Amino acid sequence: MSSYENKQIGSISVDDESTYPNKLGITVSVDSHEMCTIRFENSMSVRIPAGDLFSLRDLLYDASREMMMQISSNEGFDRVEDDNTNKHSER
């Protein structure tokens, strides 16, 4: 039997209304039990199996496509330049 392994994939900081003006840290890791852990700073973590991870990925992709369509049509969104990139975000 192989030993348990956990690999951190990456971390990002995102704007979040509940942590304003600070950003919320999100860290994602995968382990040798085919589980993915999504940690929201010290407040919460979600540990999900591969199949559910793929479904979550698809859902987030669909949400990002919808958001881009709304932004590009400028319906109800003010376009604000992000100081760190040339991407636009909703405000």
N, C-alpha and C positions, 0 to 999 in steps of 0.2 A: 504494500500500500504506500502510495506517495504521500509526502508531507503536505500540509496546508500551505498555500502560497497566496499572497495578496499583492497586487500591483496597482499602484496609484497611476491613473491615466492622466489626470491633470486637474487644475483648479482655475476657477475664474471668480471675479467679483462683479456683481450685477447691482444695478439700481433696484431698490425695493422700497415700497412705500412704508413698510413697517420698520425699516432700519434707517430711514432718511435722517440726517444727511449722509450717513455712512453707507457703504456698500455691503451687500451680503455675500459672504464667501461660500462658494459651492465647490465641493471636491468629489471627484468620481474615481472609483477603483473597481477592479474586477478580481475575482479570486478563483482558486482551483476547484471550487465546488460549482462553477458555472453560474455564479451569482454576481450581480453588480450592486455596489453600494453608492448611493448618492447622498452626500452629507451636506446639510445646510448649516454651516458653522457648527455651533454647539447645541443648536436648538432642536434639530431633528435629523434623522437619517432614514432612508428607505433602502431596503435590501431586496432586490427582485431577481427572479430567474431570467435566463437568456430570452425565452419566448416573450415574456412581459417587457423586457428591455427593448426588443425589436418593435413591439407594439407602441411603446412610449416614444421611440425614435420616430416612427411613422406619424404619430399624433403631433409631435413637435414640428416635424417637417411640414405637415399640412397647415399647422398654425402659422408657421413662418411664411408660407406661400400666401395665405390669406392676408396676413399683415402687410406683406409687400404689395399685394394688389390694392389694399386700402390706401397705403402710403402713396403708391404711384398714381392713383386716381384722386388723391388728396381729399377724400371724403371724411370730414370730421377730424382730420389730423393736421396739426401744425408741424411743419418739418423743421427740426432743430439740428444744427450741425453738432456732431460729437467732437469734443475738443481733441480726442486722441486719434480719431480716424476720419475718413471722408464719408463715412456711412451716416445715414439719417436715422433718428429714433423718434418715437412718438412722445409727445409731452401732453 
